[in-house]
Amino acid sequence: MGNVKNLCQELNTIISEINSSAFKIAPASMEKLEKIGADAAELNMKAGKGLIDNLIGVLKSFQAGKSNEDSVSLRLTALEFYIKNILENPADTEEEL
């Protein structure tokens, strides 16, 4: 990724894909989301990494029929809120939510 702004742009793209696919994410997009999570860890974005990992887990659970749309939607909303705050306050990337 390189920087926080690029990571957030990539996350927004993936979030749009997830929303437009009714939460049925393609394997390639899941891999991309996992890479973004690794990039967040490299950028010391602890809260972002946690939110991404949580979203990945619930997406896998949803695809297996073990979770519902509300669970996915809640994680997406939390991640969108995090992205919005990071873009407004880039110095807070290490802050725990």
ROTIMAR-139472 format. One record per residue: residue number from 1; residue in three letters; y negated, z, x negated of N, C-alpha, C in turn. Coordinates in steps of 0.001 Angstrom, whole numbers. Layout:
<nodes>
<k: NUM r: ALA nc2: Y nc3: Z nc1: X cac2: Y cac3: Z cac1: X cc2: Y cc3: Z cc1: X>
...
</nodes>
This chain:
<nodes>
<k: 1 r: MET nc2: 1192 nc3: 0 nc1: -819 cac2: 0 cac3: 0 cac1: 0 cc2: -1254 cc3: 0 cc1: -862>
<k: 2 r: GLY nc2: -1427 nc3: 1023 nc1: -1662 cac2: -2588 cac3: 1072 cac1: -2507 cc2: -3591 cc3: 2126 cc1: -2091>
<k: 3 r: ASN nc2: -4028 nc3: 2086 nc1: -827 cac2: -4995 cac3: 3095 cac1: -405 cc2: -4793 cc3: 3488 cc1: 1052>
<k: 4 r: VAL nc2: -5500 nc3: 4534 nc1: 1442 cac2: -5352 cac3: 5112 cac1: 2773 cc2: -5751 cc3: 4115 cc1: 3862>
<k: 5 r: LYS nc2: -6835 nc3: 3384 nc1: 3636 cac2: -7306 cac3: 2432 cac1: 4654 cc2: -6251 cc3: 1353 cc1: 4922>
<k: 6 r: ASN nc2: -5656 nc3: 803 nc1: 3867 cac2: -4611 cac3: -219 cac1: 4045 cc2: -3400 cc3: 349 cc1: 4764>
<k: 7 r: LEU nc2: -3020 nc3: 1570 nc1: 4408 cac2: -1877 cac3: 2204 cac1: 5062 cc2: -2150 cc3: 2369 cc1: 6555>
<k: 8 r: CYS nc2: -3338 nc3: 2810 nc1: 6898 cac2: -3690 cac3: 2991 cac1: 8303 cc2: -3693 cc3: 1664 cc1: 9064>
<k: 9 r: GLN nc2: -4153 nc3: 597 nc1: 8416 cac2: -4130 cac3: -725 cac1: 9049 cc2: -2696 cc3: -1169 cc1: 9316>
<k: 10 r: GLU nc2: -1819 nc3: -946 nc1: 8346 cac2: -408 cac3: -1296 cac1: 8521 cc2: 220 cc3: -475 cc1: 9643>
<k: 11 r: LEU nc2: -118 nc3: 809 nc1: 9695 cac2: 403 cac3: 1668 cac1: 10765 cc2: -73 cc3: 1189 cc1: 12129>
<k: 12 r: ASN nc2: -1331 nc3: 828 nc1: 12226 cac2: -1855 cac3: 318 cac1: 13504 cc2: -1126 cc3: -943 cc1: 13936>
<k: 13 r: THR nc2: -798 nc3: -1806 nc1: 12988 cac2: -40 cac3: -3022 cac1: 13303 cc2: 1345 cc3: -2676 cc1: 13842>
<k: 14 r: ILE nc2: 2016 nc3: -1754 nc1: 13171 cac2: 3356 cac3: -1342 cac1: 13613 cc2: 3287 cc3: -665 cc1: 14986>
<k: 15 r: ILE nc2: 2290 nc3: 171 nc1: 15208 cac2: 2133 cac3: 840 cac1: 16507 cc2: 1949 cc3: -195 cc1: 17611>
<k: 16 r: SER nc2: 1160 nc3: -1225 nc1: 17345 cac2: 979 cac3: -2303 cac1: 18335 cc2: 2301 cc3: -3007 cc1: 18627>
<k: 17 r: GLU nc2: 3080 nc3: -3270 nc1: 17574 cac2: 4393 cac3: -3905 cac1: 17761 cc2: 5307 cc3: -3029 cc1: 18607>
<k: 18 r: ILE nc2: 5304 nc3: -1743 nc1: 18331 cac2: 6166 cac3: -811 cac1: 19072 cc2: 5745 cc3: -774 cc1: 20533>
<k: 19 r: ASN nc2: 4454 nc3: -674 nc1: 20787 cac2: 3966 cac3: -634 cac1: 22166 cc2: 4265 cc3: -1925 cc1: 22914>
<k: 20 r: SER nc2: 4100 nc3: -3064 nc1: 22258 cac2: 4324 cac3: -4344 cac1: 22937 cc2: 5803 cc3: -4653 cc1: 23153>
<k: 21 r: SER nc2: 6668 nc3: -3961 nc1: 22420 cac2: 8105 cac3: -4213 cac1: 22575 cc2: 8786 cc3: -3184 cc1: 23471>
<k: 22 r: ALA nc2: 7996 nc3: -2405 nc1: 24200 cac2: 8538 cac3: -1358 cac1: 25069 cc2: 9409 cc3: -388 cc1: 24274>
<k: 23 r: PHE nc2: 8963 nc3: -69 nc1: 23057 cac2: 9601 cac3: 913 cac1: 22170 cc2: 10931 cc3: 458 cc1: 21584>
<k: 24 r: LYS nc2: 11256 nc3: -816 nc1: 21726 cac2: 12489 cac3: -1347 cac1: 21131 cc2: 12097 cc3: -2062 cc1: 19842>
<k: 25 r: ILE nc2: 12120 nc3: -1342 nc1: 18754 cac2: 11622 cac3: -1838 cac1: 17480 cc2: 12715 cc3: -2598 cc1: 16735>
<k: 26 r: ALA nc2: 12348 nc3: -3724 nc1: 16165 cac2: 13280 cac3: -4548 cac1: 15395 cc2: 13636 cc3: -3833 cc1: 14093>
<k: 27 r: PRO nc2: 14839 nc3: -4090 nc1: 13566 cac2: 15235 cac3: -3457 cac1: 12299 cc2: 14240 cc3: -3705 cc1: 11163>
<k: 28 r: ALA nc2: 13667 nc3: -4895 nc1: 11085 cac2: 12692 cac3: -5192 cac1: 10031 cc2: 11439 cc3: -4331 cc1: 10187>
<k: 29 r: SER nc2: 11026 nc3: -4121 nc1: 11424 cac2: 9855 cac3: -3280 cac1: 11666 cc2: 10158 cc3: -1820 cc1: 11358>
<k: 30 r: MET nc2: 11388 nc3: -1390 nc1: 11630 cac2: 11783 cac3: -19 cac1: 11312 cc2: 11750 cc3: 180 cc1: 9792>
<k: 31 r: GLU nc2: 12238 nc3: -809 nc1: 9052 cac2: 12198 cac3: -731 cac1: 7589 cc2: 10759 cc3: -680 cc1: 7093>
<k: 32 r: LYS nc2: 9898 nc3: -1454 nc1: 7718 cac2: 8488 cac3: -1458 cac1: 7337 cc2: 7856 cc3: -89 cc1: 7603>
<k: 33 r: LEU nc2: 8205 nc3: 512 nc1: 8739 cac2: 7700 cac3: 1836 cac1: 9076 cc2: 8192 cc3: 2876 cc1: 8064>
<k: 34 r: GLU nc2: 9445 nc3: 2755 nc1: 7646 cac2: 9985 cac3: 3668 cac1: 6636 cc2: 9258 cc3: 3492 cc1: 5299>
<k: 35 r: LYS nc2: 8919 nc3: 2256 nc1: 4950 cac2: 8174 cac3: 2005 cac1: 3707 cc2: 6770 cc3: 2588 cc1: 3798>
<k: 36 r: ILE nc2: 6151 nc3: 2459 nc1: 4941 cac2: 4823 cac3: 3038 cac1: 5129 cc2: 4902 cc3: 4562 cc1: 4980>
<k: 37 r: GLY nc2: 5977 nc3: 5151 nc1: 5483 cac2: 6172 cac3: 6588 cac1: 5316 cc2: 6280 cc3: 6975 cc1: 3853>
<k: 38 r: ALA nc2: 6996 nc3: 6181 nc1: 3071 cac2: 7114 cac3: 6434 cac1: 1631 cc2: 5760 cc3: 6272 cc1: 946>
<k: 39 r: ASP nc2: 5004 nc3: 5271 nc1: 1379 cac2: 3667 cac3: 5066 cac1: 819 cc2: 2745 cc3: 6241 cc1: 1152>
<k: 40 r: ALA nc2: 2871 nc3: 6776 nc1: 2358 cac2: 2063 cac3: 7940 cac1: 2755 cc2: 2381 cc3: 9126 cc1: 1854>
<k: 41 r: ALA nc2: 3653 nc3: 9300 nc1: 1526 cac2: 4039 cac3: 10393 cac1: 631 cc2: 3423 cc3: 10192 cc1: -755>
<k: 42 r: GLU nc2: 3431 nc3: 8964 nc1: -1245 cac2: 2837 cac3: 8664 cac1: -2552 cc2: 1337 cc3: 8932 cc1: -2577>
<k: 43 r: LEU nc2: 685 nc3: 8733 nc1: -1418 cac2: -748 cac3: 8967 cac1: -1313 cc2: -1058 cc3: 10433 cc1: -986>
<k: 44 r: ASN nc2: -19 nc3: 11254 nc1: -975 cac2: -139 cac3: 12693 cac1: -694 cc2: -645 cc3: 12959 cc1: 724>
<k: 45 r: MET nc2: -267 nc3: 12094 nc1: 1648 cac2: -623 cac3: 12251 cac1: 3054 cc2: 522 cc3: 12992 cc1: 3748>
<k: 46 r: LYS nc2: 575 nc3: 14299 nc1: 3525 cac2: 1696 cac3: 15101 cac1: 4006 cc2: 1836 cc3: 15082 cc1: 5526>
<k: 47 r: ALA nc2: 730 nc3: 15273 nc1: 6222 cac2: 788 cac3: 15272 cac1: 7682 cc2: 1166 cc3: 13886 cc1: 8211>
<k: 48 r: GLY nc2: 598 nc3: 12850 nc1: 7607 cac2: 929 cac3: 11485 cac1: 8023 cc2: 2391 cc3: 11172 cc1: 7797>
<k: 49 r: LYS nc2: 2923 nc3: 11585 nc1: 6665 cac2: 4345 cac3: 11368 cac1: 6361 cc2: 5209 cc3: 12066 cc1: 7406>
<k: 50 r: GLY nc2: 4833 nc3: 13297 nc1: 7748 cac2: 5592 cac3: 14038 cac1: 8759 cc2: 5556 cc3: 13358 cc1: 10117>
<k: 51 r: LEU nc2: 4383 nc3: 12866 nc1: 10512 cac2: 4257 cac3: 12180 cac1: 11798 cc2: 5048 cc3: 10871 cc1: 11817>
<k: 52 r: ILE nc2: 5021 nc3: 10148 nc1: 10719 cac2: 5778 cac3: 8892 cac1: 10628 cc2: 7272 cc3: 9175 cc1: 10701>
<k: 53 r: ASP nc2: 7738 nc3: 10166 nc1: 9959 cac2: 9155 cac3: 10525 cac1: 9990 cc2: 9585 cc3: 10963 cc1: 11390>
<k: 54 r: ASN nc2: 8712 nc3: 11712 nc1: 12054 cac2: 9006 cac3: 12162 cac1: 13408 cc2: 9122 cc3: 10971 cc1: 14350>
<k: 55 r: LEU nc2: 8218 nc3: 10009 nc1: 14214 cac2: 8267 cac3: 8801 cac1: 15037 cc2: 9542 cc3: 8012 cc1: 14768>
<k: 56 r: ILE nc2: 9908 nc3: 7862 nc1: 13511 cac2: 11139 cac3: 7145 cac1: 13168 cc2: 12341 cc3: 7802 cc1: 13830>
<k: 57 r: GLY nc2: 12392 nc3: 9109 nc1: 13748 cac2: 13517 cac3: 9843 cac1: 14347 cc2: 13608 cc3: 9654 cc1: 15846>
<k: 58 r: VAL nc2: 12478 nc3: 9737 nc1: 16529 cac2: 12499 cac3: 9596 cac1: 17980 cc2: 12758 cc3: 8149 cc1: 18393>
<k: 59 r: LEU nc2: 12308 nc3: 7171 nc1: 17600 cac2: 12614 cac3: 5772 cac1: 17906 cc2: 14112 cc3: 5504 cc1: 17802>
<k: 60 r: LYS nc2: 14725 nc3: 6041 nc1: 16765 cac2: 16178 cac3: 5881 cac1: 16617 cc2: 16909 cc3: 6557 cc1: 17763>
<k: 61 r: SER nc2: 16439 nc3: 7728 nc1: 18141 cac2: 17038 cac3: 8453 cac1: 19253 cc2: 16858 cc3: 7685 cc1: 20564>
<k: 62 r: PHE nc2: 15687 nc3: 7093 nc1: 20763 cac2: 15417 cac3: 6307 cac1: 21964 cc2: 16324 cc3: 5086 cc1: 22028>
<k: 63 r: GLN nc2: 16471 nc3: 4403 nc1: 20900 cac2: 17323 cac3: 3215 cac1: 20878 cc2: 18786 cc3: 3565 cc1: 21123>
<k: 64 r: ALA nc2: 19174 nc3: 4789 nc1: 20779 cac2: 20552 cac3: 5240 cac1: 21023 cc2: 20721 cc3: 5803 cc1: 22431>
<k: 65 r: GLY nc2: 19632 nc3: 5824 nc1: 23205 cac2: 19698 cac3: 6327 cac1: 24572 cc2: 19676 cc3: 7845 cc1: 24662>
<k: 66 r: LYS nc2: 19254 nc3: 8507 nc1: 23604 cac2: 19262 cac3: 9970 cac1: 23572 cc2: 17872 cc3: 10576 cc1: 23744>
<k: 67 r: SER nc2: 16870 nc3: 9740 nc1: 23932 cac2: 15501 cac3: 10207 cac1: 24086 cc2: 14828 cc3: 9344 cc1: 25141>
<k: 68 r: ASN nc2: 13683 nc3: 9800 nc1: 25634 cac2: 13007 cac3: 9026 cac1: 26674 cc2: 11681 cc3: 8464 cc1: 26184>
<k: 69 r: GLU nc2: 11083 nc3: 7621 nc1: 27010 cac2: 9832 cac3: 6956 cac1: 26649 cc2: 8709 cc3: 7943 cc1: 26397>
<k: 70 r: ASP nc2: 8696 nc3: 9049 nc1: 27133 cac2: 7639 cac3: 10042 cac1: 26949 cc2: 7653 cc3: 10618 cc1: 25538>
<k: 71 r: SER nc2: 8829 nc3: 10810 nc1: 24979 cac2: 8933 cac3: 11338 cac1: 23618 cc2: 8347 cc3: 10358 cc1: 22605>
<k: 72 r: VAL nc2: 8653 nc3: 9085 nc1: 22785 cac2: 8114 cac3: 8062 cac1: 21889 cc2: 6603 cc3: 7977 cc1: 22054>
<k: 73 r: SER nc2: 6158 nc3: 7949 nc1: 23285 cac2: 4736 cac3: 7841 cac1: 23574 cc2: 3953 cc3: 9013 cc1: 22983>
<k: 74 r: LEU nc2: 4492 nc3: 10206 nc1: 23076 cac2: 3834 cac3: 11382 cac1: 22509 cc2: 3674 cc3: 11254 cc1: 20996>
<k: 75 r: ARG nc2: 4715 nc3: 10787 nc1: 20306 cac2: 4644 cac3: 10623 cac1: 18848 cc2: 3663 cc3: 9534 cc1: 18461>
<k: 76 r: LEU nc2: 3626 nc3: 8448 nc1: 19241 cac2: 2669 cac3: 7378 cac1: 18964 cc2: 1237 cc3: 7862 cc1: 19141>
<k: 77 r: THR nc2: 1007 nc3: 8638 nc1: 20188 cac2: -329 cac3: 9183 cac1: 20431 cc2: -753 cc3: 10095 cc1: 19290>
<k: 78 r: ALA nc2: 153 nc3: 10944 nc1: 18834 cac2: -161 cac3: 11847 cac1: 17719 cc2: -494 cc3: 11056 cc1: 16457>
<k: 79 r: LEU nc2: 273 nc3: 10005 nc1: 16193 cac2: 30 cac3: 9183 cac1: 15007 cc2: -1293 cc3: 8426 cc1: 15127>
<k: 80 r: GLU nc2: -1590 nc3: 7913 nc1: 16310 cac2: -2866 cac3: 7225 cac1: 16524 cc2: -4042 cc3: 8185 cc1: 16313>
<k: 81 r: PHE nc2: -3913 nc3: 9411 nc1: 16794 cac2: -4953 cac3: 10417 cac1: 16605 cc2: -5139 cc3: 10718 cc1: 15118>
<k: 82 r: TYR nc2: -4035 nc3: 10856 nc1: 14409 cac2: -4079 cac3: 11117 cac1: 12970 cc2: -4789 cc3: 9971 cc1: 12241>
<k: 83 r: ILE nc2: -4429 nc3: 8739 nc1: 12560 cac2: -5039 cac3: 7570 cac1: 11913 cc2: -6544 cc3: 7550 cc1: 12167>
<k: 84 r: LYS nc2: -6924 nc3: 7770 nc1: 13410 cac2: -8342 cac3: 7780 cac1: 13761 cc2: -9089 cc3: 8819 cc1: 12930>
<k: 85 r: ASN nc2: -8534 nc3: 10011 nc1: 12819 cac2: -9198 cac3: 11071 cac1: 12053 cc2: -9227 cc3: 10775 cc1: 10559>
<k: 86 r: ILE nc2: -8177 nc3: 10201 nc1: 10033 cac2: -8143 cac3: 9861 cac1: 8608 cc2: -9175 cc3: 8791 cc1: 8291>
<k: 87 r: LEU nc2: -9305 nc3: 7796 nc1: 9147 cac2: -10281 cac3: 6739 cac1: 8896 cc2: -11716 cc3: 7260 cc1: 8986>
<k: 88 r: GLU nc2: -11930 nc3: 8256 nc1: 9856 cac2: -13256 cac3: 8838 cac1: 9979 cc2: -13550 cc3: 9827 cc1: 8852>
<k: 89 r: ASN nc2: -12499 nc3: 10487 nc1: 8335 cac2: -12653 cac3: 11518 cac1: 7304 cc2: -11609 cc3: 11322 cc1: 6213>
<k: 90 r: PRO nc2: -11724 nc3: 10304 nc1: 5378 cac2: -10695 cac3: 10003 cac1: 4384 cc2: -10406 cc3: 11141 cc1: 3408>
<k: 91 r: ALA nc2: -11298 nc3: 12063 nc1: 3219 cac2: -11061 cac3: 13171 cac1: 2285 cc2: -10028 cc3: 14149 cc1: 2833>
<k: 92 r: ASP nc2: -9694 nc3: 14059 nc1: 4111 cac2: -8755 cac3: 14991 cac1: 4732 cc2: -7299 cc3: 14540 cc1: 4672>
<k: 93 r: THR nc2: -6957 nc3: 13607 nc1: 3816 cac2: -5591 cac3: 13078 cac1: 3806 cc2: -4554 cc3: 14130 cc1: 3478>
<k: 94 r: GLU nc2: -4910 nc3: 15186 nc1: 2758 cac2: -3952 cac3: 16215 cac1: 2391 cc2: -3917 cc3: 17352 cc1: 3383>
<k: 95 r: GLU nc2: -4791 nc3: 17347 nc1: 4346 cac2: -4882 cac3: 18446 cac1: 5289 cc2: -3711 cc3: 18421 cc1: 6249>
<k: 96 r: GLU nc2: -3149 nc3: 19589 nc1: 6493 cac2: -2052 cac3: 19717 cac1: 7445 cc2: -2620 cc3: 19763 cc1: 8856>
<k: 97 r: LEU nc2: -1967 nc3: 19088 nc1: 9803 cac2: -2402 cac3: 19132 cac1: 11197 cc2: -1758 cc3: 20294 cc1: 11907>
</nodes>
